[in-house]
Every structure is written in C-alpha cells, then in structure tokens.
Amino acid sequence: MAATPESPQTEDNRAEDDQEDSATPDTLPDEKFEPSTRARFEPSKDKPQRRSAFRIRLPIIKDEFETLPDYIRGCITQVIEEVRKETAGGIKQFEVLQFPGPVGLELILSIEPKRNDGRSINQSTIDDFIDRTHLPGVNKITKAIQKYVPEECTVERGTLDLSPLGNTPVNASRLHLKNTHVVNPVGTSGVDVLATTFETLREHSVAFLYQTIFTPAEHGQYTATVRLATYPPQFVFTGKEGFAEIAERGHPFDLATTFSKYNFTSNFRGLTDRYWETEYTEKINGKPVASASYTDEMVTARKSKARARREANKVKDIVLGKSDYWHMLSANATWDSLLEDELNRYARFSISGPFLPQLTGLVRSRWKTNPWAVVPGRDAPRFFTEEILSTYGSTAPNYGEDDEFIPVPDESVQNIGSPGHQGHVQSIIDIFTEGGDEIYEITQNSKSLPDIELHTETGAISTIPLTVDDSYVSVEAEYKNNTKASTTLVNADRAYAMGRHVIFVYTSRKNAKRGFTHLSQPYNDDLSDRDDCGVRLYNRTRPVRCPDDRIPVLKGSVTTTWELFGRDRLVARVNGERIAGGAPGGDVGEFSWDTHFYQEVDGVHRVEEEDGTVIAEYNTPETFTSEWTKISLPHIPICGNYLHFATVAYRTEEGGIDVYFDPPSWDTPDSVGKMNRHRGCLEAFTDQLICEREDARISSGALQTWAQHYYTASSTHDTPPGSIIVQALPDEIKDAKKGGTNNRNPHYPEYDWVIPPEIDTPHRPGVEEGLTDLTETLTETSVADVEIDTDEAE
C-alpha cells in the first residue's frame, strides 16, 4: 500500500484550487436538513470553530463499553468513504479531531465543502449557520453515521468551539514522509498504532488534540495530514533551549514513536543536522544546559549566509511546531516548501481508503480521569449541540432539568489582545498561566511596584526556559517604555534592590532587541578616546532637585550630558561646557550648579538666580517649558551589565512568549574548542567592563564573580569555574596579577571597572529609606503583601 508525497501548497496553489473548486458543479440533490427550532445558539465569528460538525462518543461504563461491536474501529472510514462517493467531489476535505473530553474520548467529524462563499464563513445567526454549501455533505454524513456507527454510541450535530484550548501555542507533532519511503502494507505492523498512541497519552494523563485531515484525490486516493498537540506545560518546549532539547532528546509524545512502523517520521526528528549544532546536558542538580548554534553548512556560492540562516530559523520553527499549531486549529494543511526543497520531507502524503483506519477512527479506550484538570488556563474544546441523532446510556447529553438545549454561551468577554498596556499585561498573565506558572497582577497603589509578580517554589519557570534563585520574580510589561532606556533600567534597579530576578516582556522582538541592548550596556556610550576612561550615562525623566527644592534650568532647548569617571567624579555638561560636578555617590542636587533655578510659588512658575533673585515669571507651565529646560537626573548603573539578573522576552506572532537572545560571535560550539570560547568571552568582558586607571585595583575574586555573571548572561553554554576564568584572561591583564603575603590578597593593580559596582547613589530606586529596610523581607515575601511608599519608578 504505497503512499506518495504531495507538493507543498503555496498561496498561489491555493488560489488555483479555489478557482477550480468554484467551477465544480454541485451534483448533489437539494435535500432538506433543518436544525431543531428549539436550538438557541449563535456562534462567535472570532473563535476557532468547526461548524456543522458531528460528535461521536463511546460509552464509559464498563458494561456498556464491553458491548461495543468489533467493527467499531473502522466505522469512521466507512462513513468517509461512502460520503465521498455520494457527494461526487462536493467536499474539499474531511477533518477528524479527537481529544479526551468530560466523559472520555471524543471524536469530531467535520467537512469543508468545495463551494465556500462569504455567507458560510461569516455567520452571525443560526439561519446563516447551515449554508446551502454544507447541506449536501451534512445530510450524507448523517445517513452514513446512522448506517455504520453502532447504536451504542452517542451522536450529535452542532458546533465545536476550540477557544477553551487557550491563547498560546504548544508544540505540534506532524507526521512526515520521506520521498524514498513508502508506507508499509496495512496490517504488517502487527499493532494498532493509533490505539497505542492514545493509550500512552491516557496512561500519562496527557491532555491532547489529535487531528487528521483527508483531502479527496484521484483514483480513490486521499491526501492526508496528521498532527498531535499536547498541552501539559512540562511538555511545551520554547525558544532555542526548547528547540535544542527536542533536537537532542526528541519530544516525549512524538507521533513518529508509534507511526514509524509505517515508515513515517515527524518534524521532531532529523531536520536540524545541516543547519544547527545543538547541545543538551542535564546537570547533576537537575538544571539543564542547552545551546543551539548555526552550522552555516548550507552556505554556498549561490546561497548567502543570511539566506542559510533564514532557512535555519525556518527549520527551528518547523521543529518547534508552534506556527503549525495555529494551522492545526484552523484546519489548514499548509506546510513550508523548505521541507521538500532542502530536506526531502513531505508533510502531506497520499494514501488509499483502506489505510484511513490506521490514522483515525473510534478507539476502544476508556478515560477514568480528566487530564485537563491539571492544565492551567486551558480546557477541553466545548461542543454546542443543535441536533441529537442518537443517544445511549452514560454518554447521553446532559442539558439540565428544564432545558433540552445548551444555553447561549457568553460572548461578552473582550479579547485579551486588546490595545493598551492593560491588554499587554493580561496577555502576559494568560501566557504564563497556560504555561503552568503561578502569576498575578500587582495592584498599582504606588509607582514603585512591578506590573506583575511570578511565584515559584523551586526557582524553575515553566513558560520560558529560566531557572532563578528567587521565590518571587518581578515581571515588567514593557508596552511603550522600550525607547526610553532609563525607564527600563530604573525598573531593573528596583528589582535588584528587592533581591529579585526580573523579566521584561516586550510586545515584539524588535522592541525586545532594544531593551536587550539597554540592559546589556546600561550606559549611553563610552569615552574610551579619553585618557580618563569615562562613560556617558543615560538621562532619567526626573529632574535634578536641590536641597531647597529648586530645580536647575537653562535657557532654551538643551540636552544635558552626564559623564561618569569611575568612583572619582560625575560631571554634567551642556554643549560641551561643564555646568556641575561632584562625587558619583553624592546627591547631585548638592553639586555647585552653574545654572538658573526653577520653582513654583503660589501657582507662579519662577526662574531665579542662585541667590533667589527672580529673573522671569510665567503663569502656565507650558509657557515656562517653551523657553527653559530642566536639568535631568543621571542614571548611574548598578554595574556594567544587567543581564545576570534580568531576562528579556517578547510576545511572539504565534501567541506565546520567547526569550530574546543575541548570541555573541565568541559563543561557539564545543567542537570549535571550549578554551577558544572562554578566551573570546573574557576578551569581550574586559573590553566592555574593565579599563586602566591609576591608583585603582580589582580583586581577583570580584573579577571572577563578575566574569561568570557576564558569561552566564551571554552564552548558551555552561559557565566555567573561576580557575578557568583566570586562565582565559587576556595576557596583559593576567600578567598584571599580584598578591599580598602568601598570595592572600590577589588583585589586578592599575585596572578598574568602567562602572564600579560599589557606587551607592541616593538616586537609585530601592536605596531610599522607605525601601531599604524591606529589602531582606521582600526577597522571601510577595510585594503584594508589603506596603512600600516610594515613587522612584519611572
């Protein structure tokens, strides 16, 4: 029983198919099939649904279950085959969905008619719901079901709503066929692979959705698509780490595990070798180390590196299966042409009618528990009944005592993806909840609080590949703050003061890239062309405020530039001219300012000399700001790189959250040489964070600690111990190392940090008196349980 692959269906192919379909005559008789007049249901147009679908349930009570006839396994095939013959080409595709429901395994059979106009797509009432293009196929399926499906089953016609499955994607396993392979003849495997698949899922109490799509082809053949989605958070793999784990270890519920008996493979197997070098190691403490690096093996004279890497990213997307999951929910059998062009894979393949029972059908398997009960934020698809065709025993529909039909569902809930910051916050909460994490929004009674808080007993976060040392993690929903570096950095400072890791979630990868840049280099620019090795800082949105509560101002539209020179001095300049300066750890408001000063007195906006002499007054703040500029506070970073306690993530187009990562050029695979990678890291680390400065020194212990922080934040590989860090240092720094008596105080003289970690400025959130006393408490307590009276967050 041979199975031949089918070419991928592009948008152009689909357009041609639609044209051909529109010319196909409807040869079916015009039969009447009306819904019950007592039905009260108006389906939503925005949710993934299957209209005019048939639900078939097996009995769950043992005595009833054992009465099922032997031919039940192939009855769905008989229904499909008969309907196909009777409709004479009027059906574009059959779809069968199977999943564990409230009373056991449910099977949903639906069709897509070839003539599918706008009326059948955009339904708003029950009269529009059954379009003439559906009626012939629906009538034929009804007759075939009554003929072939045993009376022990319950059969209903109605609408399947898939929206309870959640708003975020999971990994979809999809069967592939290689060009040189053929499917083994029916029966030679010796086992029922579909039943084996479902039994494995039942034994592990896994909530799942299994899909088969059959498109009628010539000579009695079908083009088939087969997918499986599993929903427990521990089986949802995300980002490069998840990709590396699937590439190295496979997916625990891969369809190819059982269907390989028919020479099938899947998107989880064998696609990465020419594009990626992946590593996955689980350490003794249970923390995995995963990495994925481009191999660039596909680069040729005719294929650029950029194109090869775009293809590699497509391969990553195919392996993770999250984009294909959305196609699954919309009953779309499309697939990427890269599979055929470069990988000799076919995600749609031709089979004959007798092979259908190997891919779909009623399986004699009883569910005694509800696997959806342990999947946060998701539930089994809901079926809204419009017509009961047959009922039996324990699977009879239960509509309540007074109403024969299901009540109209509540469609008033607004889309969680609505515009604005609150919509972004709610989407983040939904995604993490569906990912299996405990997360909730913080009531903003103070500007100093994070947007969201995540709690983890073990330190492991399920939704994204991240393990932290904290019980509570701050989550910041970055909606419009991505262009203002100091806003992101101030939020990070607050989390650091609370002893927490912080996750920044942006609305797009582009915005996440900008946030990643701000956190990886928390200052505007370096002044390495100067002998004194200073840096130019970011300005904050808050102005400088002097002890007398006045604000330094300058005439006109000017920009203040703050320059930091280690622990020595902090200087403010305008147009290259120094206007103030002092110690970095001091209150900049106490500096000697070569400016005028602003204050509001009784509603009048005054500009004064240092001695208080008034030189200008304004009745409105707008007229004042049109002529004068307030001097902004500087943002003094905690250290030279924030990524050891901050993670950057973004909402993906598929509806999930992914960690943003920009691997540096030195983060090469182990095959290139671990020591080469270590040296590359230490060279980048010292170039960015260390400078030469007279009368300064860096202790060996501090250098090792911060270098390890840098390595962990930048690399996908395991961080080396301190002894390796010392060996990998650039020669000029390594040779400068000195120690006291018996080498008890090893250090590197004449070297200093570009951003000294010890600077303790009063302008950093969390250093104020109101928060300092709570820092120790907050590391183990929810911020929602502690009242903080500070307004330093921006």
N, C-alpha and C positions, 0 to 999 in steps of 0.2 A: 504494500500500500504506500505508494510514493507520495511524497509531499514536495511540491516545487515552490521555491521562494517567489515573492512578488516584489516588484519595484516599489520604492517609496512613493507616497502620494504627496506631491507638492501642491502649492496653491493653484498652479496652472492646471495640474491634473484634475484637481477637484472642480475647477471651473468647467473643464471639458466634460467631466462626468455629469455635472449638473445640467449642462446643455443636452447631453444625450438622454438624461433621465426625463427632462421636460418634454421630449419628443416621444417618449414611450407611451403607447396607448394604454388606457386602463380597460382591460378586458374583463374585469370582474362585474358580476351583476350588481345592480343597485339595490342592496338589501337594507332592510331597516334594522337598526340596533340602537335603541334609545336607552339612556340611563333612567334609573328609577326616579320618579317625580318627587320622591321624598328625600332625595340626596340634597345636602346643603353644604356645598364646598366650593370655594373659589381659590384656586392655587395661585401662589405668588409667581410673578414673572421673573423674579431676580434670583431664585434659588435653583440649584441643580436638581432636576426632576426627571422622572420617567412617566409620561402621561399615557393613558390607555394601557397600563401595564397589568400583568396578571401575577398575583402572589399565590404560590403553592406551598402548603405546609404539611409536613408529616406529623402524625400523632406522636405525643411524647410519653404517654403512659405505656408501660411495658407491654401489657396485654394487647393494647391496640396496635402498638408498634410491631409486635410479632405476627400480626395478621396480614401485614403487607405482602402482596404477591411478589414473586421473583422477578417479574418483568418490569418492576418499577424503575430499575436503573436506566433503562433505555427509553422510557416513555417520552421524555422531552425531545429526544432525537426524532421520534416518530411524529410528534407534533410539528416540529420544524420542517421535516421532510414533506409532510402532507400539505402544510400551508404553503410551502414554496411551490409545489406542483399546482395547487389550486389557484394561486394568485397570478401565475403566469408572468412573473417578472415585475409585479407591482410593489414588491418590498425591496428596499435598498439594503437593509441589514437587520439581522436578529441580534438581540443582546440578552444575555443571561447573567444576572447578578446573584451571588449567593453570600450570605453572611449569617452569623448567629443572632437571632432575634430574641424577644422576650420569652417565646415558647419553643425555642430550638432553632434548627437550621431553616432559613427561609430562602426560597428561590423566586426571583422576579424575572419574568419573561416579558420583553417589550420589543417593539419593532420601530423602524424608521421607514415610512413609505417613500417611494421614489418621488411622487409629486408632493412636495412640501412647500406650500406657499406661505406668505406672511401671516395668513389667518391662523395657520396651525402652529406658528412659532410664538406669536404674541397673543396669548389667551388672557382674558380677564373674567369671563363668566363660564358657567357650566355649559351653556349652549354652544359657545365657541370651542369648548374643550374637546368635543368629539367632532373633528373636522371630517369632511367627506373623504379626504385622502387617507384617513385612518380606518374608516368604517369597513372596507372590504377585508383588510388584514385582520382587524379585531374580530369580525364575525367568523372568519375561517379559523382563527386560533380558538375561539370559543367552542366551535364544533369539534375541533381536533382534540381539545382538552377533555371534552365530555366523552370522546371516543377512547382515548388512550390513557388518561390519568386515572389511577384507581380511585374508587369511591371512598377509600379510607383517608384520602387527602382532603384538606380544605382548600378551596379555590375561590379567589376574589378578584374582581377587576376594579382598578382605581388608579391613584397617583402615588408614586414613591417619591418622598422628599428626602434628599441626601444631605440637607444642610446640618442635621444633628452631628454629622461626622466631624464638624469643626471647621475652622477658618484657616488652618495652617496645613501645609503639605506633609506627607510622610513618604517613605521610600516605597516605590512601586517596583515589584519584581515583574519582568516581562519576558516571556519565552522568545528566544531567538532560534533561528535555524541557519546553519551554515550552508553555503552554496553547494558544497560537495557532499552534503549529508542527505539521506532520505529517512523518513520515518519508518520504523520497523513495522512489519505487518501486524494488524490487530490481533491481540491475544498472545503474542510471543513474549511479552514482558513477564507474564505469569502472575501479575498483581494488578489490582485496580489502583492506579497511581493517584487518581483524584480522591478516592476514598482514603488512601494513605495520607495524602496531604491534609485533608480535613481532620483526620484522626490525630495527626501530630499537632495541629493547631488546637484541637479540643483538649488534648492531654496537657498542654501548656497553658490552657485558659487564655488564649490569644484572641482578642477582638480583631476581625479581619473583614475585608471585602474582596471577593473573588469575581473576576469579570471575564466573560468570553464574548467576543463579537464575531458573528459569521456573516460575511457578505456573499450572496449567491454569485457564482461564476458559471462559465460554460461547462457543458458536458457533466452536469451533476456535481461539480466541484464547489467548494466554498473557500473564500479567503478568510483565514482565522487570525484573531488577535487574542492573546491570553495574558491577563495581569493579575497580580495579587498585591494588596496593600494591607499592612499590619499596623496597628495603632498604639500598642503599649509604648510609653515614652522610652523605655530601655532598649527598644528595638528600632528607634528612629535615629538615623545617623546623619550628622550635619557637618558642613564645611569640609576643609581639607583633612581634618583629623578623622571625621567620619568616613570620608572618601578613602583615606589610607587604610582604615580598618576593614572596610568592605573589600578593597583590592587585595589585602594581605590575608584576611581571615574569612572572607565571604560574609554573607548575611545569614543569620540563623534560620530564616524562613524564606529560602530561595526556592522558587518553583523548580529550578533545574535539579534540585536534590532528588526529587522523585521523577520528574519528567525526562531526565537524562536517559531513562530506559528506552525512550523513543528517539534518542539522538538529538534531543533539544539541549540548548544551553540557555543562558539568560544574560541580561545586562549586568548582573553582578559578577560575571565570570569572564576572564581572559581578554578584556578590552584595553588594559592600561599599559602593557609592556612597552610598546613602541613610543608612547607619549610621556609616560611618567615613571619615575623611580620612587617607589613607596616603601616606607618602613613603619612597622608597628611592633612595639615591645611593651609588654606589661611587666612593670617592676614588681619587686617582692612586696612592696607596700600597697600594691593594687593599682597604683596610678599609672596609666598607660602613657607611652611616649610615641607619638605618631608624626610622620612627616611625609610630604609629597613634593617632589622636585621635578621640573621639566627635564626630559632627556634630550630634547632637540634632535632626536634620531631621524625625524621626518623632514628635517631641513635639507633641501637640495638646491641645485642651481635654479630650479624652476619654482621652488616653494620657499618663501622667505621665513625667517624665524618668527616674525609676527603672525603670519598665517598659520604656521605649525602650532604656535601656542594658542591661537584661537581654536584650532581643531582640538588641541589638548583640553581646553576648557569645555568644549562640547562633549568630549569623552567623559570628563568629570561629571557633567550634568546628566549624561545618559546613565552612568553607573549609579549615581545617587537616586535617579528615578523620580525626583520631585516635580520636575516640569511635566513628565509623563503622567504623574498622578492627576494633575488638573485635566489632562486629556482624558484620563480614565473617567473622572466624574462627569465629563460632558459627552461620554460615549463616542469619543473621537479616536479613530485608529491610526492617526498620523504618526510618522516616525521620521527620524533625521536621516537624510541621504548620505551623511558621512558613514553610517553603518555599512551601506552597500559599497560606496566608492572606495573606502580605505580599509575596512575591517572585515569584509566578506561575511556580513551578517544581514539577516532579514527578520524584521520584527512582525511581518505579516507573511503568511505562507499558505499554500493551497492544500486542502485536504478533501477527501470524498466523504459522503454522508455516513458510511459505516464507522468512520473514525470519530464522529462527534461525541459518542458516549465516553471516549477516553478523556475528553476535555471538559464536558459538562454533563449535568443530569442530576436527578434526585439520588442522594447518597443516604444509605441506611445508617445514620449516625445520630445518637441522642445526646443532647446537651442538658446537663442537670444544673449547671450554674450559668450566671450571666457574666461573660467576660468583660462587658462594657462597664461593669460596676467599679473596676479598678483602673479605668482610663479617665483621668481628669479632663473635664472640659469637652468630652465627646460622648456620643451615644449612638445606638444603632439607628439606621435610617427609619423614618416613620412612613407607614403606609396608610393612606386615606381611602377607605372603601367606598365605592359607588354602587357596586353590584355584587351580591353574593351568589356565586354559581353553584357551589356545593359546600356543605359543612359536615364535619364528622367529629364527634367525641371531644377530646381535650383541646383540639385546635380550633374549635368554633369561635368566630369573632365575638368579643365581649364588648358591647356598646353601652352597657348600663341598663338600669331597670326601665327607664321611661323613654329612652330614645333609641330607635333602631339604628341610627347612623351616628358617625363620629361628629362631634361639634366642629364648627368652623374654627380653624386654627387662628391664633392671634398673630396678625401680620403687622402689628403696630410698632414692633421693635425696630429702632433705627439701625442703619448699617454702621457697624463698629468702625468702618474705614472712613467715616465722615471727616470732612476737613477740620483742621484746627488741632491745637495742642492736646485737648482732651481726647479727641479721636485717636491721636497717636499714642497717648498714654493707655487708653483702653485696648488698643490693638496689641501693645506690648504685653499687657496683663493677660490677654487671651492666649497669646502665643506661648508665653511661659507656662501658663496653667495647663494648656493642652500638651505641653512638653513634659509635664509631670512635676513642675516646681511649685512651691508654696510662695505666692507673691501677692501683694496687695498695694493699693494706692495709699499714700500718706495724705491726710487732711492738711492742707496748707494754711495753718494758723500762724506761720512765721516763714519769712522768706529764706530762712536758713535750712529748711528741711529738703531732703531729696524728693523727687517726684514719686518714686516707687521704692518699695523695700522688698527684698527677697530673703527668705529664711531657709537655711539648710543645716540639718543636724550633723551631716558628715563632711560638709565642705564641698561636696560634688553637686554641680548644677547639670540638670538633665538636658535642658533645651539646647544649650550650646556646650561645646567641649571645653569645660572650665572647671578646675578644682581650686578652691581658695582655703585659707586658714581661718576664715571668719565664720561665725554663726549667722551674721546678718550682712547682707550685701546691698549697697545703695545702687539704685538704677535711675539714671537720668535720661528722660525722654527729650532728646535734642531736636526740637522742631524748627526753630528759627535762629538758634544760637550759634549755628555752625560757622558763621562768618566772623564772629567776634571771639578771638582766641582767648581773651582774658575771662570771658564768661565760662567757657569750658574749664579753664584752669582753676578758677575760683571754686567751681563745683567739685573739682578733683581735690583741691586743698581741703575742702570741708570734709570729704570722705577720709582723707589721710588723718586729719585731726581727730576723727572719730575712731581711728584704728580699723578702718574698713577697706575692703576692695570695692571698686566702683565700676559699673558697666554703663557706658554711654551708648544709647541706641539712637541711630540716625534714621532719617526717612529714606535714604538712598545710599548706594555705595559711593557715589561721587561726594556726598556730604561727609560720609564716614572717612573718606580719604583725607579730607581737610582736617577733621578732628584728630585723626591719627597723627598727622603732621604736627599739629599744635602740642599734642601730648608727648610725642617722641622728642621734640625740641621745644621746650616751653619758654623760649625767648625769641625775639623777633629776628635777630641777626647777630653775628659775631663781629668783633672788631679786631680780628686777627692781624690786620695790616698795621696795627699799632703795637708798640713795644709793651704796653701795659696789659695786653690780653683781656680787654673788656668785652662785654656783650651789650647789645641794645635790647631793652626789655619791651614787653607789650604794655600798652596803657590800659588802665581799667576804666570802667564807665563812671566811677565815682570821682569827684574832685578832691583835691587836697583840702584839708580843713585845719586851720591853725588853732592853737590853744584858745584864742579869743573868739573862736567860731567863725572867723572870716576866711574867705577863700581867695587864694592868689589868682589874679586875672591879668591878661594882656590885651591890648587894643588890637582889634582886627581878628581875622580868621587865621589862627596859628595852630601849629601842632607841636606838642611837647615831646621831646625825645629823652628818654631816661636811659642812662648808661651805668652799668654795674661793673665794678672792678674788684672782684673777689670780696674779701672781708674789709677791704681798705676804704672804699668810698662809693657813694652813689651820687650821680650828677644829673641834673635836669638842664636841658639845652633847648633853645628855640632859635631856629635859623642858624645853628652852629654856635650861638652865644650862650655861655653859662649863665643861668638865672638862679640856681640854687645848688647846694651840695652838702653832703654830710655822711655820717656813718650809716651803712646799709641796715643795721639793726635798730636804728632810731626812728622816731616819729618824724616823717618828712615835713609835717606841719610846723615843727620846731626849727626847721632849717631857716637860714637867713635868705629871704626872698627878694630878688631884685625885680619886683613887680608892683602893680597896684593891687588893691584888695577889695573884695565884694562882700556885702552883707545886705540883708533885707531888714528894714526898720519900719515898723508900723505900715507895712504894705508898700513901702517905697524901696526901690532897688538902687542901692547906692554904691558908687565906686569911690574909694578913698586912697589917700596916701598912707604910708606906713604909720604916720603919727595920728591918723584919723581925720585929716583934713579932707572934706568932701570935694571931689572934682567933677562929679556927674551924678545925676539922679534920673530915674526912669519910673514911669507909672506902671508899666507892664513888663513881665519877664521877657516877652518877645522882642521888645524894643531894646532891652539890655543885651540880649544874646545876639542881636543883629550887629552890634558894634564891639562886643567884648567876648573873649574866650576864657573859660575857666580852665585852670591847670589840672590835668588828670593825675590820679594816683598811679604809681608804677605797680606792676605785678612782679613781685620778687619770687621766683620759683623756689619750691622746696628742695629740688635737686635738678640735675641736668636732663633727666628722662623720667617720665611719669608711668611708663608702660609696665613697670613691675607691680603696680597696684591698680592699674586702670586697664580695662578691656574695651575696645571699640567694636561695636556691632552695628548692623543696619538691617532694615526690613527689606526682604528680597521681593522680586516681582512675583515669585511663586506664592508669597504669603507667609513665609517663615522669617526667621532671624538667623543671620550668618555673622560670624566673626570676621571683621576686616583684618587682613594681614598682608603686608607688603614685604615679602622675604628679601633681605639684602643679598647682594651678589656673593658675599662670602659664605652664605648658608648653603653649602654644597653637600651632596650625599656622602655617606661614609665611604663609598667606593672611590671618591676623589682623595680621601685621606682626612682623618679626623683632625690631625695636628694642623693641617693646612687651614681647616675651618676655624680652629681655635685661634690661630695667628691672625687670620683675617678679621675675626671678631675683635680681638684685642687692639688691632691697629685702628679699626673704626672707633672703638670705645675711647682710646686715648686721644685720637684726633678730635673727637667731639667734646669730650668731657674733661680733659686734662691739659694744662698749659704750664709753661715755665714761668716761675715768678720768684724773685729774690726773697730770701728770708722766709720761705714757706716750706712745708713738708707735707707729705701724705703718708700715713701709716700703712704698712703692708696689709694689715687686717682689713682696714677700710677699703683699700683698693680691691682686694679680693672679693669682698662683700658686694660692692657696687658693680664690679665687673660681672659677677654672677647674676645680679639683677638685670643687667643690660643683656646678657646672653639669653636668659630665660625669656625676656620680653621680645627678643628679636629673632630667635631661632626656633625651628620646629624640632630640634634635636635635644637630647638630654644635656643638662648643664654640667660641665666638668668640675671637678673639685678644685679647691684653692691652689693646690700644688701644681696642677696643670695650668691654671691661670698665670701663675708666676713664670712658668717656663715659656708661655706663649707671648709674653710681653715683648714689645719692640726692644731691640738690643740697647738703644740709648737709655731707655728707662730701666731696663733690667740691670744694666751695668752700673747705674747710679745708686743702686740699693745699698743702704748702710744699716748698721745695728749698734746698739749700745753694748755694755758688758755682756759677754756670753750670748750675743745676738738676741738679747731680751727685749729690744725695742726696735725691730726692723722698720725702716721707713725709706722714703724716697725724697731726699732733700732737693730744694730748688724746684719742686713741682707742686702744683696746687690744682684744685678743682676750678673749672670755669664757673660753675655755680656751686659754691661751698654749701654742703648740706646743713652746716651749723648755723646759718643766718636765721635769727629769730626776730622777725619783723612784727610789729604790732598791727600791721595792715593785712595780715593773713587771716582768713576765716578760721575760727577754732582756737585762736590764741587768746581771744578776749576772755575776760574773767568769767563771763556767763557760760562759756562752753568748756573752758579748761578743766574745771572741777568735775565735769561729767564725762570726760574722755574715757576714763577707765570703765565707768559704768556702761557707756554706750557700746563698747566692744562686745558685750555679752547681753545687751538689752535692746529691745526694739525701740527705734527712735519714736515710734508712735506712743510709747509709754512714758516718755520723758519730755518735760516741758523745757524748751530752750528759747531764751529771749535774746535773740541777736538778729540783725538784719544785714549781715555781711554778704550773703549770696547775691549774685547779680543776675 
